[in-house]
Amino acid sequence: MECTRPERPLVDVSLVITRYSSVAMDFDNRVAAGKSVRDGLRDAGIILDDTDKVILKQEYPQCKTKPGKGFMEVFVAGTVISETAWEEYLGHQKKLALKRLLRRTAAKKGAK
């Protein structure tokens, strides 16, 4: 399967993180093990966010493999965010970043 990076982040995402291991894991631990994968997809700009508003479907199957041969396989499908929605999102993020910066600056001045 070919992997390509979308030009803008994906929304309406279906995510399947398959864990291959010699030891079975219960469902809630498989979900927890997938957290770094979801965070990485968000941080890399592949998905817009790792919230339920963006990831509409999540699956965490597991398959048995030989000891020492474990890995995780990730399948992501979604819709590329429209250019207009992307620009709005970026504008909103810039405003939030500016507010955080102003709050930090004010807190530093107040601490002196």
C-alpha positions as CSV (number, residue, x, y, z in Angstrom):
1,M,0.0,0.0,0.0
2,E,1.3,3.4,-0.9
3,C,1.6,6.1,1.7
4,T,1.1,9.7,0.8
5,R,0.9,12.8,3.0
6,P,-2.2,14.9,2.4
7,E,-1.7,18.5,1.3
8,R,-3.8,19.6,4.3
9,P,-4.8,17.7,7.4
10,L,-7.6,15.1,7.2
11,V,-11.0,15.4,8.9
12,D,-13.9,12.8,9.1
13,V,-11.2,10.3,9.9
14,S,-11.4,6.5,10.2
15,L,-8.4,5.1,12.1
16,V,-7.3,1.5,12.5
17,I,-4.3,0.8,14.7
18,T,-3.5,-2.9,14.6
19,R,-1.2,-4.3,17.3
20,Y,0.9,-7.3,16.4
21,S,2.4,-9.0,19.5
22,S,3.1,-12.4,21.1
23,V,1.1,-11.3,24.1
24,A,-2.6,-10.4,24.0
25,M,-3.7,-7.0,25.5
26,D,-7.2,-6.1,26.7
27,F,-9.1,-3.4,24.7
28,D,-8.5,-0.4,27.0
29,N,-4.8,-1.0,27.0
30,R,-4.7,-1.3,23.2
31,V,-6.5,2.1,23.1
32,A,-3.9,3.6,25.5
33,A,-1.1,2.1,23.5
34,G,-2.4,3.9,20.4
35,K,-2.3,7.3,22.1
36,S,1.2,8.1,20.9
37,V,0.2,7.1,17.3
38,R,-2.8,9.5,17.4
39,D,-0.7,12.3,18.9
40,G,1.9,11.7,16.2
41,L,-0.6,11.8,13.4
42,R,-1.9,15.2,14.8
43,D,1.6,16.6,15.4
44,A,2.7,15.6,11.9
45,G,-0.3,17.4,10.4
46,I,-1.8,14.3,8.9
47,I,-5.0,14.6,10.9
48,L,-6.5,18.0,12.1
49,D,-6.9,16.9,15.7
50,D,-7.1,13.7,17.7
51,T,-10.6,14.4,19.1
52,D,-13.8,12.6,18.5
53,K,-15.0,15.5,16.3
54,V,-12.2,14.6,13.8
55,I,-11.7,10.8,14.4
56,L,-15.2,9.5,13.7
57,K,-14.3,5.8,13.8
58,Q,-11.5,4.1,15.7
59,E,-10.6,0.4,15.8
60,Y,-7.8,-1.3,17.8
61,P,-7.6,-5.0,16.6
62,Q,-4.7,-7.2,17.6
63,C,-2.9,-10.1,15.9
64,K,-0.6,-12.7,17.3
65,T,3.0,-12.8,16.1
66,K,6.3,-14.4,17.3
67,P,8.0,-13.1,20.4
68,G,10.3,-10.1,19.5
69,K,8.5,-9.5,16.2
70,G,5.8,-7.1,17.5
71,F,4.8,-3.9,15.7
72,M,1.9,-1.6,15.1
73,E,0.2,-1.1,11.7
74,V,-1.7,2.2,11.1
75,F,-4.5,2.8,8.6
76,V,-5.9,6.3,8.2
77,A,-8.6,7.4,5.8
78,G,-10.4,10.7,5.8
79,T,-11.3,13.8,3.9
80,V,-8.8,16.6,3.3
81,I,-10.0,19.7,5.0
82,S,-11.2,22.4,2.6
83,E,-8.8,25.3,1.9
84,T,-11.3,27.8,3.4
85,A,-11.8,25.7,6.6
86,W,-8.0,25.3,6.9
87,E,-7.4,29.0,6.7
88,E,-10.1,29.7,9.3
89,Y,-8.5,27.0,11.6
90,L,-5.1,28.5,11.2
91,G,-6.4,32.0,12.0
92,H,-8.1,30.7,15.1
93,Q,-4.9,28.9,16.2
94,K,-2.9,32.1,15.7
95,K,-5.3,34.0,17.9
96,L,-5.1,31.4,20.6
97,A,-1.3,31.4,20.5
98,L,-1.3,35.2,20.8
99,K,-3.6,35.0,23.8
100,R,-1.3,32.4,25.5
101,L,1.7,34.6,24.8
102,L,0.1,37.7,26.3
103,R,-1.0,35.8,29.4
104,R,2.5,34.4,29.9
105,T,4.0,37.9,29.4
106,A,1.6,39.4,31.9
107,A,2.3,36.6,34.4
108,K,6.0,37.2,34.1
109,K,5.6,41.0,34.7
110,G,3.4,40.3,37.7
111,A,5.9,37.9,39.2
112,K,8.7,40.5,39.1
